[in-house]
Amino acid sequence: MKLHLPSFGDARVLVAGDVLLDRYWHGGTSRISPEAPVPVVHVTGDEERAGGAGNVAVNLRALEAPVTLLGLAGEDAEAGRLENLLEASGVSVRLFRVDGCPTVSKLRVISRQQQLIRLDFEDGFPAGAAAELAGGFAGCLDGAKVAVLSDYGKGSLASVREMIGAARRASVPVLVDPKGGDFRRYAGATLITPNLSEFEHVVGRCATQDELEERGGRLMGELGLEALLVTRGEHGLSLLRRDAEALYMPARAREVFDVTGAGDTVIAVLAGALAAGATLPDAAALANVAAGIVVGKLGTASASLHELRRSLHEEEDSGYGVMTRASLMQAVADARAHGERIVLTNGCFDLLHAGHVAYLNEIRGLGDRLVVAVNDDDSVRRLKGGGRPVNALEDRMSVLAGLSAVDWVVPFAEDTPLTLISEIRPEVLAKGGDYRPEDIVGAAEVEAAGGRVVVVAYREGKSSSNMIERIRGADGE
């Protein structure tokens, strides 16, 4: 199945956790300080953004998902500015103000697109404030489709066990971005999203994917998790699920500029997609694409709906449509790693007509990916005679690839696609016409591999040959 963006309009997500004010000072450097061997930055600009759980909420709003955010902040000007930033992004925000504690903020000094220093302002929050936040969280679960707990270790989630329990009692899936060396506090969550360093800090170094999978499975069992998503930097994502094969998704970033906040984007898009009805593998794949977008930006950032859509279109241009046999085999392997079923059909498809479109739409529903194998020009001439094909191979494949029902189009030069069928071993081999299944080329090979053969009736009077005869008749008149 092609990766599509779901509709996020009703994907209501509740976010709670450590909210931060991210501040940036920008300026040029042209000399070293005479007071110490450090660069002198002439500050010419500054900006502020919501960080931590606030960045998760902003990422969800970038998808146009409705989101409510709960967090702790001080009774200070920074809290007011943070609140204004969030409300301007469309976030419904409730900050529990704690007198005597500063709003957590980070100041980064940047010159020539490089971060020179970061200054952190924080003192933590008392347990009583975290308990008040937990109570507010429980009161906001009604109507939420997914809950996110964003832990930056600042004390807002000291009552995380109670929050997870409240979400589960309300039948709301709860996703946690964890922190620290003790994941037992997240027991009962639906899914957690540690990065590889955090994961290995808890389970030990994983030298191989098998070790990661085995230790991740054990961790899921110990904590009662339904799934585990490990973010692996330049190596992409690893999604582990109970009673299902692990999925490994390579990184999508073209250029890594700044990884700040990438984890916020991953859990935000994952939560938003799940709340919009996507499957967990599809939601993780969308999160992976979004992470590839934000690491190409400076500072805490989000992936907009437009950017995601454009990135998916670019990915389809390279991963769908007309394929070589080698690239098709890789694409099929990737699809099967996601648990998807392959449907294959073949033919000349010389003049594409309504019968073809109806047939392809029908067989597309038999599986998750549709492969159309097309006779090349020489094999068409051997089958149909010297006047065929009317349209060259490249044109026939381009038209087929433009149909929404078709995922991949591949040519074959042999008289039959037997070799290709044997290599792909589709879960479904489809053919149009009045064939008996046992007479279809490749049927025995597909069935021996556990697949099935389906014959779909052609639409009456719809064929390339009939179209050609009508055109010739019109020309004769």
C-alpha positions in Angstrom: 0.0 0.0 0.0 1.3 3.4 -0.9 2.0 5.6 2.2 -0.7 8.2 2.4 -1.3 11.1 4.8 -4.4 10.5 6.8 -6.8 13.3 7.7 -5.7 14.8 11.0 -8.7 17.1 11.5 -10.3 14.9 14.1 -7.0 13.3 15.4 -7.3 14.8 18.9 -4.1 14.3 21.0 -3.5 15.1 24.6 0.2 16.0 25.4 1.7 16.4 28.9 5.2 16.7 30.2 8.2 19.0 30.4 7.6 22.2 28.5 10.7 24.3 27.7 11.3 27.8 26.2 14.0 27.5 23.6 15.8 30.8 23.0 18.3 31.5 20.2 20.8 34.4 19.8 22.2 34.8 16.3 25.2 36.8 15.3 28.5 36.9 13.5 32.0 36.2 14.8 35.0 38.0 13.4 37.5 38.1 16.3 38.7 36.4 19.5 38.1 38.0 22.8 41.2 39.7 24.3 39.9 38.5 27.8 39.9 34.8 27.0 40.4 32.5 24.0 36.8 32.5 23.0 35.0 34.0 20.0 33.2 37.3 20.3 29.6 37.0 19.0 28.0 40.3 17.8 24.3 39.4 18.5 22.1 40.8 15.7 19.0 38.7 16.1 17.1 36.5 18.5 14.1 34.1 18.5 12.1 31.9 20.8 10.4 28.6 20.2 8.4 26.1 22.3 10.5 23.1 23.3 10.1 19.7 24.9 6.4 18.8 25.2 5.7 22.2 23.7 7.5 21.2 20.6 5.5 17.9 20.4 2.3 20.0 20.5 3.6 22.4 17.9 4.5 19.5 15.6 1.0 18.1 16.0 -0.5 21.5 15.1 1.7 21.6 12.0 -0.2 18.5 10.9 -3.5 20.4 11.7 -4.3 18.0 14.5 -6.3 19.4 17.5 -4.0 19.2 20.6 -4.2 20.0 24.2 -1.0 20.6 26.2 -0.4 20.4 29.9 2.8 21.3 31.6 4.5 23.0 34.6 6.0 26.5 34.4 7.1 29.2 36.8 5.4 32.5 37.7 7.7 34.4 35.4 7.8 36.3 32.1 9.2 33.2 30.3 6.1 31.3 31.1 4.0 34.0 29.5 6.1 34.1 26.4 5.9 30.3 26.1 2.2 30.4 26.5 1.8 33.0 23.8 4.0 31.0 21.4 1.9 27.9 21.9 -1.4 29.7 21.6 -0.2 31.4 18.4 0.4 27.9 17.0 -3.2 26.9 17.8 -2.3 24.7 20.8 -4.9 24.6 23.6 -2.5 25.0 26.5 -2.7 24.9 30.3 0.4 25.7 32.3 0.4 24.9 36.0 2.3 27.8 37.5 4.7 27.0 40.3 5.8 29.9 42.5 9.5 30.0 43.2 10.5 27.8 40.3 11.8 29.2 37.0 10.2 28.1 33.7 12.7 25.7 32.1 14.5 27.5 29.3 17.6 26.9 27.1 19.5 29.7 25.5 21.7 28.8 22.5 24.2 31.1 20.9 24.6 30.5 17.2 27.0 31.9 14.7 27.3 31.0 11.0 24.7 28.3 11.5 26.8 26.6 14.3 25.9 26.4 17.9 28.7 27.8 20.1 27.2 27.3 23.6 24.0 26.4 25.4 22.9 27.9 28.7 20.2 26.1 30.7 18.0 27.8 33.2 16.1 25.3 35.5 15.7 24.2 39.1 13.2 21.4 38.8 9.6 21.2 40.2 8.3 19.8 43.5 6.4 16.5 43.6 3.2 18.3 44.6 3.2 20.3 41.3 3.7 17.0 39.4 0.7 15.5 41.2 -1.5 18.5 40.3 -0.4 18.1 36.6 -1.3 14.4 36.8 -4.8 15.3 38.1 -5.3 17.8 35.3 -4.1 15.1 32.8 -6.7 12.6 34.0 -9.4 15.3 33.7 -8.6 16.0 30.0 -8.6 12.4 28.7 -12.2 12.5 27.7 -12.3 12.9 23.9 -8.6 12.3 23.4 -7.7 9.5 20.9 -4.0 9.3 21.9 -2.1 10.6 24.8 1.6 11.6 24.7 3.9 11.9 27.8 7.1 13.8 27.0 9.7 13.3 29.6 12.8 15.6 29.6 13.7 14.7 33.2 12.7 18.1 34.6 10.2 16.8 37.2 6.9 17.4 35.4 6.3 13.6 35.1 7.1 12.6 38.6 3.6 11.0 38.7 3.9 9.3 35.4 2.7 5.9 36.7 -0.6 7.5 37.8 -0.9 9.2 34.4 -0.3 6.0 32.4 -2.9 4.2 34.6 -5.5 7.0 34.1 -5.0 6.8 30.3 -5.3 3.0 30.2 -8.5 3.1 32.3 -9.9 5.6 29.8 -8.9 3.3 27.0 -6.7 6.0 25.5 -3.4 4.7 24.0 -0.4 6.4 25.7 2.9 7.0 24.0 6.0 7.9 26.1 9.2 9.7 25.1 11.3 8.4 28.0 14.3 9.7 29.9 16.7 8.3 32.4 18.0 4.8 33.2 14.9 3.3 34.7 12.1 2.6 32.3 10.1 0.7 34.9 8.3 3.9 35.7 6.7 3.7 32.2 5.2 0.2 32.8 1.8 -0.2 31.2 2.3 2.4 28.5 1.2 1.4 25.0 4.6 2.3 23.4 7.8 4.1 24.3 10.2 5.9 21.9 13.8 5.8 23.3 16.7 6.8 21.1 19.4 4.1 20.7 21.6 5.5 23.4 18.7 5.6 25.9 17.7 2.1 25.0 21.2 0.7 25.3 21.6 2.5 28.7 18.8 0.4 30.0 19.2 -3.0 28.2 23.0 -3.0 27.4 24.9 -2.5 24.2 23.3 -4.1 21.2 26.0 -5.1 18.7 23.5 -6.6 16.2 19.9 -6.2 15.1 19.2 -9.6 16.6 20.4 -8.4 20.0 18.3 -5.2 19.7 15.2 -7.3 18.8 15.8 -9.9 21.6 16.4 -7.3 24.3 13.6 -5.1 23.1 11.2 -8.0 23.2 12.3 -8.8 26.8 11.8 -5.1 27.8 8.3 -5.1 26.2 7.4 -8.2 28.3 8.8 -6.7 31.5 7.0 -3.4 31.1 3.8 -4.7 29.5 4.3 -2.6 26.4 2.5 -3.3 23.2 5.3 -1.9 21.1 8.7 -0.2 21.2 10.1 2.3 18.7 13.8 2.9 18.9 15.1 5.9 17.0 18.6 5.2 15.7 19.9 8.4 14.2 21.4 7.9 10.8 20.3 4.3 10.8 16.6 5.2 10.9 13.9 3.6 13.2 13.4 0.1 14.6 9.8 -0.8 15.4 9.3 -3.8 17.6 5.8 -5.2 18.3 4.4 -8.1 20.2 3.7 -11.2 18.1 4.9 -9.4 14.9 8.1 -9.2 12.9 10.4 -6.2 13.7 10.4 -3.5 11.1 13.5 -1.5 10.2 13.1 1.8 8.5 16.2 3.5 7.0 16.7 7.2 7.7 15.1 9.5 5.1 17.3 12.6 5.8 19.2 13.9 2.8 21.3 16.1 5.0 21.6 16.1 8.8 21.8 19.8 9.9 20.6 19.7 13.5 19.0 16.8 15.4 17.5 19.1 18.1 13.9 18.1 18.7 13.8 15.3 16.2 12.5 12.9 18.9 9.6 15.4 19.5 8.7 15.2 15.8 8.8 11.4 15.8 6.4 10.9 18.7 4.2 13.8 17.5 3.7 12.4 14.0 3.4 8.8 15.4 0.7 10.0 17.8 -1.2 12.1 15.2 -1.2 9.4 12.6 -2.5 6.8 15.1 -5.2 9.2 16.3 -6.2 9.6 12.6 -6.6 5.9 12.2 -3.3 4.8 10.6 -1.8 1.5 11.4 1.3 1.4 13.7 3.7 0.5 10.8 2.3 3.3 8.6 2.4 5.8 11.5 6.0 4.9 12.2 6.9 5.3 8.5 5.3 8.7 8.4 7.2 9.7 11.6 10.4 8.5 9.9 9.8 10.7 6.9 9.0 13.7 9.2 12.2 13.2 11.2 14.1 13.3 7.9 12.6 16.7 7.3 13.3 18.3 10.7 16.9 17.3 11.0 17.6 19.4 7.9 16.5 22.5 9.9 18.2 24.5 12.6 16.9 24.2 16.1 13.6 22.8 17.4 11.4 22.5 14.3 8.4 20.8 13.0 7.4 19.1 9.7 4.3 20.8 8.2 1.5 18.9 6.4 2.7 20.4 3.2 6.3 19.3 3.7 5.2 15.8 4.6 3.0 15.6 1.5 5.8 16.9 -0.8 8.3 14.5 0.7 5.9 11.6 0.2 5.4 12.6 -3.4 9.2 12.8 -3.9 9.5 9.4 -2.3 6.9 8.0 -4.6 8.7 9.4 -7.6 11.8 7.3 -6.6 10.0 4.3 -5.0 7.0 3.7 -7.1 6.1 3.6 -10.8 8.3 2.2 -13.6 11.0 -0.1 -12.1 13.9 -2.2 -13.2 13.7 -5.8 -12.2 16.5 -5.3 -9.6 14.8 -2.3 -8.0 11.4 -4.1 -8.0 12.9 -7.0 -6.1 14.2 -4.6 -3.4 10.8 -2.8 -3.2 9.0 -6.1 -2.9 11.3 -7.2 -0.1 10.7 -3.9 1.7 7.0 -4.3 1.3 7.0 -7.8 2.7 9.1 -6.5 5.7 6.1 -4.3 6.4 3.7 -7.3 6.3 2.2 -6.3 2.9 0.9 -8.7 0.3 1.9 -8.5 -3.4 -0.5 -8.9 -6.3 0.9 -9.4 -9.8 -0.7 -9.3 -13.2 0.7 -9.1 -16.7 -0.2 -8.2 -20.2 0.5 -6.0 -23.2 -1.7 -3.1 -22.2 -1.3 -1.7 -25.7 -4.2 0.8 -25.7 -5.3 1.4 -22.2 -9.1 1.4 -21.9 -12.0 1.4 -19.4 -11.8 -2.4 -19.1 -8.2 -2.3 -18.1 -8.9 0.4 -15.5 -11.8 -1.5 -14.0 -9.8 -4.7 -13.9 -6.7 -3.1 -12.3 -8.9 -1.4 -9.7 -10.6 -4.7 -8.8 -7.4 -6.7 -8.4 -5.8 -3.9 -6.4 -8.2 -4.8 -3.6 -6.8 -8.4 -3.5 -3.6 -7.2 -1.7 -1.5 -4.3 -0.6 0.8 -3.7 -3.6 0.0 -4.2 -7.3 2.8 -5.1 -9.7 2.0 -4.9 -13.4 4.4 -6.8 -15.7 4.3 -5.6 -19.3 5.5 -7.3 -22.5 8.2 -5.4 -24.2 7.8 -4.4 -27.9 9.4 -7.5 -29.4 7.4 -9.9 -27.3 4.2 -8.1 -28.2 5.0 -8.5 -31.9 5.6 -12.2 -31.4 2.2 -12.5 -29.7 0.1 -10.0 -31.7 1.7 -9.7 -35.1 3.7 -7.1 -37.0 1.3 -4.2 -36.6 1.6 -4.3 -32.8 2.2 -2.7 -30.4 0.6 0.6 -31.4 2.2 2.2 -28.4 5.9 1.7 -27.5 6.9 0.0 -24.2 7.9 3.3 -22.5 4.6 4.9 -23.3 2.6 1.9 -22.2 4.4 1.7 -18.8 4.2 5.4 -18.2 0.4 5.4 -18.6 0.0 2.4 -16.3 2.3 4.0 -13.7 0.0 7.0 -13.6 -3.0 4.9 -12.4 -3.7 5.2 -8.7 -4.3 1.4 -8.5 -0.8 0.5 -9.7 2.2 0.6 -7.5 5.0 -0.8 -9.7 5.3 -1.4 -13.5 8.1 -3.7 -14.8 8.9 -4.9 -18.3 9.7 -8.4 -19.4 11.2 -9.6 -22.7 10.3 -13.3 -22.6 7.2 -14.7 -24.2 5.8 -15.3 -20.7 6.4 -13.7 -17.3 7.2 -17.1 -15.7 10.7 -16.2 -14.6 9.6 -12.9 -13.1 6.7 -14.6 -11.3 9.0 -17.2 -9.9 11.4 -14.5 -8.6 8.7 -12.4 -7.0 6.4 -15.2 -5.8 3.4 -12.9 -5.4 0.8 -13.7 -2.7 -1.9 -13.3 -5.5 -1.4 -13.9 -9.2 -4.3 -12.3 -11.1 -5.4 -12.6 -14.7 -8.3 -11.3 -16.7 -10.3 -13.4 -19.1 -11.8 -16.9 -19.3 -8.8 -18.8 -18.2 -8.8 -21.8 -15.9 -6.5 -21.0 -13.0 -4.4 -24.1 -13.7 -3.7 -22.9 -17.2 -2.3 -19.6 -16.2 1.5 -19.2 -16.6 3.1 -19.2 -13.1 0.0 -20.6 -11.3 1.8 -23.7 -10.1 4.8 -21.7 -8.8 2.6 -19.2 -7.0 0.4 -21.9 -5.4 3.5 -24.0 -4.4 4.8 -20.9 -2.5 1.5 -20.6 -0.6 -0.1 -18.0 -2.9 -3.4 -18.1 -4.8 -4.5 -17.5 -8.4 -7.5 -15.3 -9.2 -9.3 -14.9 -12.6 -11.3 -11.7 -13.1 -13.7 -11.5 -16.0 -13.0 -8.9 -18.7 -15.6 -6.2 -19.3 -17.7 -7.2 -22.4 -16.6 -5.5 -25.6 -13.6 -3.8 -24.0 -10.3 -4.7 -25.6 -7.3 -3.1 -27.3 -8.0 -5.2 -30.5 -11.6 -3.9 -30.7 -10.4 -0.4 -30.3 -7.9 -0.8 -33.1 -10.4 -2.3 -35.5 -12.9 0.6 -34.8 -10.1 3.1 -35.5 -9.2 1.4 -38.7 -12.8 1.2 -39.8 -13.2 4.9 -39.1 -10.1 5.7 -41.1 -11.5 3.6 -44.1 -14.7 5.7 -44.2 
